[in-house]
Amino acid sequence: MKVGLLGPSNLLRKILSVVQDMDDASFVPLEYVLPQEAPRLVSDNQNDLDAIFFCGSIPYCLCLDSVPRTIPWSYLPLRTTGLLVALVNAREHLRGQVRMSVDTLSESEVREGLEDCSLDIGAIYTYSFDFTHISIDDIAAFHSEMLSAGKVDICLTCVEAVHKALLGKNLPAYRVSPGRQTIRSAVERLILEVRGQSNALLLSVVGVFRPEIAFGGRRQYDEAMQKLNAGLMDHAKRRGILAIPRDSSSFQTIETMGQFLMGTSNLADVSFLSKIRASCGFPVTVGFGVGPSLKIAEEYAAEAADMARGREGICYLFDGKRGRPLGVSMEPELLFVHFDPEASLLAKRLGVTVPTLCRYLQGLLCFDETFTASEFAKIVGIQPKSSRKVMNNLLKEMLVRECGVLSHAGRGRPQRLYRTTERASAIRSRNPAPGGGDTEERSRV
């Protein structure tokens, strides 16, 4: 068995020293300097390997988003035990209360990882980011700004390239690196998964989790999201899968179809959902999507979550054609009609799936008057930066028209105003969105 090891030089050397005595596999190092180089390395070498082991979740997610997976992939999980080693190395900078900036990990993970030590934790500043749009310069700038503002005394980073960038500026930066036992366990698990894998089991499965509750204020919202994050992280650690923030109002899990089938006893047991909901103390809407890429699976998962909204205890696995209820044998499946040719061609030009196009059209029809790209982003659940790009594409396809700007005195640049066109209404009427309330859109079997 030939396994590719993909990562930066320092971590590759550490992993190779751990796995050198594994007789049932040979290991091929695939070195990169920046995580963005990972997709090219995977594309160039995947056909000559039996499996690929990533040295972290960032290159793993970057490849899931852009490279078709034809062999088993796995990644090195980031265990918080590496925090203690980093802090020992940083002891010369620790005076009184410990103040730190940390990337990749959440504050709750950091506090949990340090709860058994005797350190007096003064402040923890964390940097979260979209795994598919990582910027080494932005992460390094975050740490530098925390130090220059006098808010922290040390920087802890989980990204090798960020560590090098900060050391180049002579800043007190320390690398959070997984322990040898964590590395060995992760590689052994991949080797076991390689045996008996089929292409269908390599499909990506994304789960979308979001609170289904009306919040009384920002504080209540933050507390709810922290509870949901803690419950998901605990579930992800037990299952050995990835859990990360998706946007400002939801989280997502990432795994393969094989892992999902094993974790749910072939889709029959989803008791973990009730445990997560119980730990939160409020209703949580959940949907799962399966697809050949991370992007498609995430879009399908959002559709599945929309199907489950308001239906307590029900969640679906959506593959673009049907929503299969999980763990509830008496619940019928949801079937979806075919979309008309115009919608299919339009979605292809926009670079999205037809269900996503229908969600965009539904969002446009929520506005009776003019609206901004930021307002559209909130309706359809995307980032404002992405929304501006989407609006430019919708303008080209004459689904919206520009009609002025919205200015705020002394508050940044003006925002463009848009209005939905009749063409968008016509296409939407012929193509109801999956999971919506239109009776002709879905049938029960």
Stockholm file with secondary structure:
# STOCKHOLM 1.0

chainA/1-445         MKVGLLGPSNLLRKILSVVQDMDDASFVPLEYVLPQEAPRLVSDNQNDLDAIFFCGSIPYCLCLDSVPRTIPWSYLPLRTTGLLVALVNAREHLRGQVRMSVDTLSESEVREGLEDCSLDIGAIYTYSFDFTHISIDDIAAFHSEMLSAGKVDICLTCVEAVHKALLGKNLPAYRVSPGRQTIRSAVERLILEVRGQSNALLLSVVGVFRPEIAFGGRRQYDEAMQKLNAGLMDHAKRRGILAIPRDSSSFQTIETMGQFLMGTSNLADVSFLSKIRASCGFPVTVGFGVGPSLKIAEEYAAEAADMARGREGICYLFDGKRGRPLGVSMEPELLFVHFDPEASLLAKRLGVTVPTLCRYLQGLLCFDETFTASEFAKIVGIQPKSSRKVMNNLLKEMLVRECGVLSHAGRGRPQRLYRTTERASAIRSRNPAPGGGDTEERSRV
#=GR chainA/1-445 SS CEEEEEECHHHHHHHHHHHTTCTTCEEEEEECSSGGGHHHHHHHHGGGCSEEEESSHHHHHHHHTTSCCCSCEEECCCCTHHHHHHHHHTGGGCCSSEEEEEESSCHHHHHHHHTTSCCCEEEEEEECCCGGGCCHHHHHHHHHHHHHTTSCSEEEESCHHHHHHHHHTTCCEEECCCCHHHHHHHHHHHHHHHTTCCGGGGSEEEEEEEECSCCSSHHHHHHHHHHHHHHHHHHHHHHTCEEEEEETTEEEEEEEHHHHHHHTTTTTCCHHHHHHHHHHTSCEEEEEEEESSHHHHHHHHHHHHHHHTTCTTCCEEECSSEEEESSCTTSCCEEECCCCHHHHHHHHHHTSCHHHHHHHHHHHTTCSSCBCHHHHHHHHTCCHHHHHHHHHHHHHTTSEEEEEEECCTTSSSCEEEEEECHHHHHHHHHSCCTTSSCTTTEEEC
#=GC SS_cons         CEEEEEECHHHHHHHHHHHTTCTTCEEEEEECSSGGGHHHHHHHHGGGCSEEEESSHHHHHHHHTTSCCCSCEEECCCCTHHHHHHHHHTGGGCCSSEEEEEESSCHHHHHHHHTTSCCCEEEEEEECCCGGGCCHHHHHHHHHHHHHTTSCSEEEESCHHHHHHHHHTTCCEEECCCCHHHHHHHHHHHHHHHTTCCGGGGSEEEEEEEECSCCSSHHHHHHHHHHHHHHHHHHHHHHTCEEEEEETTEEEEEEEHHHHHHHTTTTTCCHHHHHHHHHHTSCEEEEEEEESSHHHHHHHHHHHHHHHTTCTTCCEEECSSEEEESSCTTSCCEEECCCCHHHHHHHHHHTSCHHHHHHHHHHHTTCSSCBCHHHHHHHHTCCHHHHHHHHHHHHHTTSEEEEEEECCTTSSSCEEEEEECHHHHHHHHHSCCTTSSCTTTEEEC
//
